[in-house]
Amino acid sequence: MLTFELSTDIESTIYQDALALRHSVFVDEQNVSLAIEIDEKESSCIHVVGYDQKKRPLVTARLYPLNAQTFKLQRVAVLLRERGNNYGKEIMAFMEAKAKQLGATEMVLGAQVHALPFYEKLDYQICSEQYEEAGIYHYDMKKVL
């Protein structure tokens, strides 16, 4: 069971932990450029990190409000060695609950093609044509909360 902490402060330890996880997954594993990975929306997002009992950061995601009812879930990342432990499912449930608490009725995200089955199991539906971003194919997905 993870403990989730959140921050909107890009100077916080939580944000720094989120960046380290994102760097490991997106930059190191997937070869996404750091210039693309860290964007102008960072200070407008709610950054969440899931920590284990030893306070090690294992999973991260961020919420970006598109409007009062719709939040965009971005930068979902689980450390490679921790995949298969349901941490992705845990952070998704946390993020959805947080968005609902803030008044959201819909969540949207851009899913990498390999992650489609994961999101579909969580009731997200494809709502776009395939597109390429950062050299990786994606589909937009949405879910009514």
trRosetta pair geometry for C-beta under 8 A, 3 or more apart (Angstrom, degrees):
i j d omega theta_ij theta_ji phi_ij phi_ji
1 90 7.8 166 -142 -128 52 146
2 50 3.7 14 166 -176 149 107
2 51 6.2 134 -164 59 86 35
2 52 6.3 -56 -110 -85 75 48
2 58 6.6 -124 -109 52 126 122
2 59 6.8 -43 -117 36 168 117
2 87 6.2 82 -36 -131 140 93
2 90 5.5 119 30 130 119 151
2 91 7.5 -20 74 -64 153 81
3 50 7.1 143 68 -156 36 59
3 51 5.0 -30 63 63 91 93
3 52 8.0 135 19 -121 84 4
3 53 8.0 103 -9 -88 110 44
4 48 5.6 0 -170 -172 108 108
4 49 7.1 161 -147 81 60 38
4 50 5.2 -31 -91 -96 76 71
4 51 7.7 166 -88 15 26 74
4 90 8.0 -169 -55 143 116 101
4 91 7.0 142 -101 -115 125 73
4 94 4.8 132 -46 -156 171 159
5 14 5.1 -128 113 -109 110 127
5 48 7.2 161 82 -149 38 60
5 49 5.7 -16 59 60 87 87
5 51 6.7 20 2 -6 109 117
6 14 6.7 122 -166 166 12 156
6 46 5.5 4 -173 176 124 98
6 47 6.5 155 -154 81 67 47
6 48 4.6 -26 -96 -95 90 76
6 49 7.8 166 -86 18 43 64
6 98 7.1 126 -65 -126 160 152
7 12 4.2 -105 180 61 162 161
7 14 4.0 140 1 68 128 133
7 15 5.5 -99 88 -40 127 88
7 46 7.7 154 76 -158 25 59
7 47 5.4 -25 65 63 76 98
8 43 7.5 66 170 -170 80 52
8 45 7.1 -179 -127 90 74 40
8 46 5.7 -42 -79 -102 87 59
8 47 7.2 152 -93 14 33 83
9 12 4.1 94 87 -31 105 109
9 14 7.8 87 61 50 89 105
9 15 6.4 -131 93 -18 59 132
10 15 5.0 -171 -133 177 41 166
10 42 5.4 69 -102 138 134 112
10 43 5.3 -67 -21 -89 131 77
10 47 7.9 106 -94 -10 64 143
11 15 7.1 63 38 49 15 137
12 15 4.7 100 61 7 85 99
12 16 7.0 -146 101 -3 48 86
12 47 8.0 173 65 67 121 128
13 16 5.4 -55 -147 39 35 113
13 17 6.2 39 153 -21 67 103
14 17 5.8 -54 -151 35 29 111
14 18 6.5 33 149 -21 63 104
14 47 6.1 146 128 102 101 109
14 48 7.9 -34 175 -129 120 22
14 49 5.3 -162 -159 14 80 122
15 18 5.4 -51 -149 34 35 115
15 19 6.4 37 152 -20 66 102
15 42 7.8 84 -157 -180 124 106
15 47 5.0 90 -102 70 73 161
16 19 5.7 -49 -148 34 33 113
16 20 6.5 36 152 -21 63 103
17 20 5.7 -52 -149 34 33 113
17 21 6.6 32 153 -16 65 104
17 49 4.8 40 102 -118 122 164
17 51 8.0 -16 168 -79 160 99
17 57 4.0 166 -179 -64 118 159
17 60 7.2 173 119 -80 82 128
18 21 5.9 -57 -152 38 31 109
18 22 6.2 28 153 -16 66 110
18 47 4.6 -94 -28 -178 169 121
18 48 7.5 100 -95 64 125 28
18 49 5.2 -124 -68 -68 80 105
18 57 7.5 -125 -64 -167 40 146
18 60 4.3 142 -132 -149 77 145
18 62 7.1 82 -173 -62 145 102
18 75 7.5 62 175 132 107 135
19 22 5.6 -57 -143 41 31 111
19 23 6.1 37 156 -24 66 105
19 38 7.1 22 -128 -90 107 114
20 23 5.7 -50 -146 32 29 114
20 24 6.5 32 154 -20 61 105
20 57 6.8 102 73 75 115 142
21 24 5.7 -55 -152 34 31 113
21 25 6.4 12 158 -4 67 110
21 49 7.0 159 -3 -124 144 100
21 57 5.7 -112 -53 134 119 117
21 58 7.6 77 -112 144 130 11
21 59 7.0 127 -163 -141 153 12
21 60 4.4 141 77 1 145 125
21 77 5.1 149 141 100 100 122
21 79 6.5 -89 -136 -62 91 83
22 25 6.1 -64 -142 46 29 99
22 26 5.3 -11 178 16 71 118
22 27 7.4 66 131 -7 69 96
22 37 6.0 149 148 179 115 118
22 60 6.3 -77 -48 78 85 139
22 75 5.5 -22 -107 -166 124 114
22 77 5.3 166 -96 6 55 160
23 26 7.0 -61 -112 54 16 84
23 27 4.7 -26 -155 31 58 127
23 28 6.4 60 146 -16 67 99
23 34 7.4 15 -118 -108 92 99
23 37 7.2 112 -92 136 57 158
24 27 7.5 27 -17 51 10 86
24 28 5.3 -30 -149 32 36 130
24 29 6.9 39 147 -17 56 103
24 77 7.5 133 70 163 88 132
24 79 6.3 -5 113 -116 146 78
24 80 7.5 -127 150 -9 109 95
25 28 7.3 39 -7 51 9 89
25 29 5.3 -32 -158 28 37 129
25 30 6.8 18 149 -2 60 109
25 77 3.9 -172 33 -152 158 117
25 78 7.2 96 -91 52 141 34
25 79 7.2 -119 -63 -99 100 36
25 80 7.3 166 -101 -46 77 80
26 29 7.0 -4 -53 52 9 91
26 30 5.2 -45 -148 48 42 119
26 32 4.3 -38 166 38 93 132
26 37 5.1 144 108 -115 137 123
26 75 7.5 -59 -38 -135 143 80
26 77 6.6 -81 -31 -95 92 135
26 134 7.9 -11 -171 148 109 157
27 30 7.4 8 -27 57 8 76
27 31 7.3 36 -170 -120 36 17
27 32 5.7 -83 -85 65 48 77
27 33 7.6 19 -118 -174 86 7
27 34 5.5 29 -109 -74 133 78
27 37 5.8 -58 -60 -34 97 161
29 80 6.5 160 -88 -64 139 121
30 134 7.8 55 131 128 118 120
30 136 6.5 -6 -178 -67 126 138
31 135 7.1 -44 97 77 101 146
32 36 5.7 -107 174 76 95 118
32 37 5.2 111 117 -65 117 102
32 134 4.5 12 -130 174 100 135
32 135 7.3 -165 -100 42 65 104
32 136 7.3 -42 -81 -12 104 124
33 36 4.6 84 69 7 93 101
33 37 6.8 -163 94 -12 46 88
33 134 6.9 -145 24 -140 82 96
34 37 5.3 -53 -136 37 36 115
34 38 6.3 3 174 11 71 103
35 38 7.4 -63 -135 52 18 82
36 39 7.2 -3 -177 -70 38 99
36 134 5.0 160 129 -99 155 109
37 75 8.0 96 -165 -112 78 111
37 134 7.8 81 -65 -121 68 149
38 42 6.3 5 -165 -61 79 135
39 42 6.4 157 70 -35 55 84
41 44 5.1 -74 -163 51 66 110
41 45 5.7 69 141 -38 91 108
41 64 5.6 -1 171 -118 135 135
41 74 7.9 54 97 51 142 163
42 45 6.1 -66 -153 24 27 113
42 47 8.0 13 -162 -59 73 123
44 64 6.4 55 109 -137 99 88
44 65 7.6 -112 159 38 98 84
45 62 4.2 21 166 175 137 121
45 63 6.2 151 -162 71 81 44
45 64 4.9 -44 -100 -81 93 78
45 74 7.3 -81 -125 53 142 119
46 62 6.4 158 77 -160 48 68
46 63 4.4 -4 51 52 103 103
46 98 6.9 -154 117 148 152 139
47 60 7.1 -10 -174 -166 86 109
47 62 5.0 -25 -101 -103 61 98
48 60 6.5 159 88 -152 59 59
48 61 5.5 -9 60 62 106 75
48 62 6.8 171 16 -92 76 42
48 63 7.4 50 -13 -10 113 95
48 91 6.6 152 112 -155 124 103
48 94 6.5 171 176 116 153 125
48 95 6.4 -155 32 -84 156 88
48 98 7.3 -164 -71 -6 142 165
49 57 4.9 -41 -177 -133 124 110
49 59 7.2 149 -159 83 51 50
49 60 5.0 -18 -103 -98 69 90
50 57 7.3 110 72 -153 46 60
50 58 5.6 -57 95 62 94 89
50 59 4.1 5 41 58 119 99
50 60 7.2 -149 14 -69 75 43
50 87 6.0 173 94 -165 152 104
50 90 6.4 96 -122 104 155 119
50 91 5.3 -107 -34 -79 132 105
50 94 7.5 160 -80 17 108 157
51 55 5.2 -6 -180 -143 131 41
51 56 6.4 144 -154 64 75 32
51 57 5.7 -44 -95 -89 76 51
51 58 7.0 133 -122 7 25 87
52 55 7.2 -75 69 -6 62 13
52 56 5.0 -4 37 52 106 90
52 58 5.6 71 -35 -25 98 131
57 60 6.9 19 177 -55 114 104
58 78 6.8 9 150 -150 78 73
58 79 5.4 -88 -154 13 61 116
58 82 4.8 159 -165 -130 110 175
58 87 5.7 -95 122 -146 119 160
59 76 7.9 -5 -175 -169 95 69
59 77 6.8 176 -151 92 55 52
59 78 4.6 -10 -106 -104 95 74
59 79 7.2 -104 -68 0 57 76
59 82 7.1 -125 -54 107 90 141
59 87 4.4 -174 -44 151 143 118
59 88 6.7 -160 -135 -78 138 48
59 90 7.3 118 63 72 160 104
59 91 4.9 -141 132 -41 130 141
60 75 6.6 -36 117 131 100 100
60 76 7.5 -175 95 -139 53 33
60 77 5.3 -2 56 56 89 94
60 91 7.5 170 -147 -142 3 156
61 73 6.1 -11 177 -168 124 93
61 74 7.1 142 -170 76 74 38
61 75 6.0 153 -141 87 44 72
61 76 4.4 7 -101 -97 106 68
61 77 7.3 168 -73 17 60 63
61 91 5.3 140 -1 152 123 126
61 92 7.7 101 -34 -80 167 52
61 95 5.4 -49 96 -73 141 142
62 73 7.6 148 79 -158 45 48
62 74 5.1 -30 68 70 93 89
62 75 4.9 30 15 49 102 119
63 71 5.0 -10 -166 179 102 128
63 72 7.3 141 -160 72 51 47
63 73 6.2 -26 -101 -100 66 59
63 74 7.7 156 -94 24 19 80
63 95 6.0 169 -65 -157 109 98
63 98 6.5 -141 -30 102 157 122
63 99 6.0 -167 -136 -78 140 95
64 71 6.7 144 70 -166 40 72
64 72 4.5 -23 65 62 98 100
64 74 5.9 22 -3 4 116 125
65 68 7.5 25 -172 -89 120 27
65 70 7.7 118 -162 89 58 53
65 71 5.4 -43 -101 -107 54 79
65 72 7.8 -172 -85 17 7 77
65 102 7.5 -110 -88 136 119 139
65 104 7.9 -137 -118 -78 85 109
66 70 4.5 -35 60 99 116 103
66 71 6.6 179 8 -108 83 21
66 72 5.4 88 -44 -26 106 100
66 108 7.1 13 -13 38 147 125
67 70 5.3 41 45 39 86 92
68 103 5.7 -43 175 117 83 132
68 104 7.9 -166 148 -88 43 53
69 103 6.9 -83 -94 135 48 88
69 104 6.0 105 -176 -139 36 48
69 105 4.7 -23 -164 28 98 99
69 106 6.0 43 142 22 89 94
70 104 6.4 99 -102 -142 14 96
70 105 7.5 -44 -68 57 59 70
70 106 4.7 -20 -105 76 82 104
70 107 7.5 163 -154 -93 63 22
70 108 6.2 19 -174 -3 108 110
71 99 4.3 -132 33 -131 148 120
71 102 7.3 77 -61 76 137 128
71 104 4.6 -50 -6 -100 107 148
71 106 7.7 169 27 91 61 56
71 107 5.7 -22 70 -114 87 70
71 108 7.5 178 90 29 40 72
72 107 7.7 131 -110 -166 22 61
72 108 5.2 -35 -107 76 72 90
72 109 6.5 135 -166 -89 67 50
73 76 6.5 26 152 -48 105 111
73 92 7.8 42 -160 -127 159 75
73 95 5.7 81 -117 149 118 146
73 99 7.8 -72 -67 -53 96 142
73 107 5.6 29 -21 -177 113 110
73 108 7.2 -178 18 83 77 36
73 109 4.3 -33 65 -83 94 113
74 109 6.9 -179 -73 -133 48 84
74 110 7.3 25 -110 32 81 95
76 88 6.8 73 167 -142 118 91
76 91 6.9 157 -141 101 95 130
76 92 7.4 24 -129 -76 139 85
76 109 7.5 12 -12 -153 124 142
76 115 8.0 134 82 -163 125 159
78 82 5.6 -124 171 88 95 103
78 83 5.3 118 108 -84 124 76
78 87 5.2 136 -127 87 123 116
78 88 5.1 -76 -39 -64 140 90
78 91 7.8 -168 -75 11 97 137
79 82 4.4 66 68 16 95 112
79 83 7.5 -142 90 -33 48 75
80 83 6.2 -37 -159 -6 33 113
82 85 5.5 -63 179 21 72 131
82 87 5.7 5 145 10 115 150
83 87 7.7 -101 -105 41 37 107
83 88 7.5 26 -129 -27 75 117
86 89 4.7 -45 -166 40 77 118
86 90 6.0 86 134 -28 82 96
87 90 5.3 -50 -146 34 37 116
87 91 6.4 31 159 -15 69 102
88 91 6.2 -57 -147 37 28 102
88 92 6.3 31 154 -21 63 108
88 118 6.3 -34 130 -169 146 135
89 92 5.7 -55 -148 35 30 114
89 93 6.5 31 155 -19 64 104
89 122 7.1 -173 -125 -82 78 117
90 93 6.0 -57 -154 34 29 109
90 94 6.5 27 151 -17 64 108
91 94 5.4 -53 -147 38 38 114
91 95 6.0 38 154 -21 70 105
92 95 5.8 -54 -144 37 30 109
92 96 6.3 29 157 -18 64 107
92 122 5.6 -57 146 -134 153 159
93 96 5.9 -55 -146 37 28 110
93 97 6.3 28 156 -18 63 108
94 97 5.9 -59 -150 38 28 110
94 98 6.3 28 154 -19 65 108
95 98 5.7 -54 -146 36 31 112
95 99 6.3 32 154 -19 65 105
95 107 7.6 100 125 -133 102 144
96 99 5.7 -53 -147 36 31 111
96 100 6.4 31 154 -18 64 106
96 107 6.0 -76 -110 -38 81 154
96 143 7.6 -45 -114 96 122 135
96 145 5.9 177 -168 -120 95 112
97 100 5.7 -54 -148 37 31 112
97 101 6.3 36 151 -23 64 106
98 101 5.5 -52 -149 33 32 116
98 102 6.5 22 154 -11 63 108
99 102 5.8 -64 -151 43 31 106
99 104 3.8 -36 162 38 93 146
99 107 5.7 99 92 -84 171 105
99 145 6.4 -150 99 -78 113 162
100 103 7.7 125 -175 -8 30 7
100 104 5.8 -82 -78 62 36 85
100 105 8.0 78 -116 -88 71 37
100 145 5.1 -156 -80 156 100 137
104 107 6.5 65 150 -68 139 73
104 145 5.8 64 113 24 91 152
105 144 6.6 -15 156 -155 77 75
105 145 5.6 -154 -162 51 30 96
106 142 6.0 -4 -176 -171 108 109
106 143 7.0 160 -155 82 62 45
106 144 5.7 -36 -100 -108 79 52
106 145 6.3 -151 -78 1 22 91
107 124 7.7 -75 93 -102 103 103
107 142 6.8 160 85 -154 50 58
107 143 5.0 -8 58 58 96 95
107 145 5.9 86 -17 -54 97 109
108 127 7.6 -73 -130 48 103 138
108 140 6.4 -4 -174 -174 105 100
108 141 6.9 162 -155 86 58 47
108 142 4.7 -22 -101 -99 78 85
108 143 7.9 -180 -79 21 39 64
109 119 7.0 -145 73 -125 132 143
109 124 6.9 -38 41 -141 112 150
109 140 7.3 163 87 -152 36 58
109 141 5.4 -16 63 60 84 93
109 142 7.8 163 19 -84 63 42
110 133 6.7 12 159 26 147 154
110 138 4.6 17 173 176 95 142
110 139 7.5 171 -155 84 58 27
110 140 5.6 -36 -99 -96 67 63
110 141 7.7 155 -102 16 18 78
111 115 5.0 -134 -170 87 95 105
111 116 5.6 116 129 -85 135 60
111 119 5.0 -92 -102 -2 147 154
111 124 7.2 132 -46 117 141 146
111 138 6.1 146 74 -155 38 80
111 139 5.6 -19 60 61 94 78
111 140 7.6 133 14 -123 78 14
111 141 5.1 27 -9 -5 122 126
112 115 4.8 75 62 11 84 109
112 116 7.9 -118 95 -35 46 71
112 136 5.4 -34 -124 155 106 126
112 137 7.1 94 -156 80 63 55
112 138 5.7 -51 -93 -96 40 77
113 116 6.0 -20 -164 -22 40 113
113 130 7.3 23 -83 -132 112 115
113 136 7.7 -153 10 170 90 82
113 137 4.6 18 -28 94 123 104
113 138 6.9 -123 -39 -90 69 26
113 139 7.0 88 -90 -9 65 96
115 118 4.9 -49 -169 36 72 121
115 119 6.1 62 138 -16 89 103
116 119 6.1 -65 -149 43 32 103
116 120 5.9 33 158 -22 70 111
116 126 7.4 2 -139 -69 114 111
116 139 6.6 42 -96 37 112 127
116 141 7.8 161 -127 -65 73 138
117 120 5.6 -55 -139 38 31 114
117 121 6.5 37 159 -24 64 102
118 121 6.1 -59 -161 29 26 111
118 122 7.1 9 148 -5 60 109
119 122 5.6 -65 -154 44 39 107
119 124 4.0 -43 163 49 99 135
119 141 5.4 82 144 105 145 172
120 123 7.7 59 -175 -70 35 12
120 124 6.2 -88 -82 63 35 77
120 125 7.7 75 -117 -93 74 43
122 143 7.2 -51 123 -85 89 156
123 143 5.5 93 108 -130 88 117
124 141 4.0 50 160 155 117 128
124 142 6.6 152 -154 69 80 15
124 143 4.7 -71 -98 -52 65 109
125 141 6.2 157 74 -156 28 82
125 142 6.1 -32 59 61 81 69
125 143 7.0 134 9 -82 76 62
126 139 4.8 -27 -133 155 103 139
126 140 7.3 102 -158 78 58 52
126 141 5.6 -46 -92 -98 41 80
127 139 7.9 129 39 162 47 93
127 140 5.3 -64 69 104 85 98
127 141 6.3 128 10 -125 89 26
127 142 4.9 13 -10 6 145 108
128 131 6.8 -38 137 -8 127 111
128 139 5.6 171 66 -164 90 67
128 140 3.7 69 -1 33 130 104
129 139 7.7 -126 125 -122 17 84
130 137 5.5 -1 -175 -171 112 108
130 138 7.1 147 -156 75 63 37
130 139 5.7 -48 -98 -77 60 85
131 137 7.3 155 83 -149 28 62
131 138 5.7 -30 69 65 77 88
131 139 7.6 128 20 -94 75 39
131 140 8.0 26 21 -25 118 88
132 135 6.8 5 -179 -120 106 15
132 136 7.0 148 -153 70 68 28
132 137 5.6 -41 -95 -92 69 59
132 138 7.3 136 -113 16 20 83
133 136 6.3 -35 72 62 65 79
133 138 5.3 -9 22 5 110 134
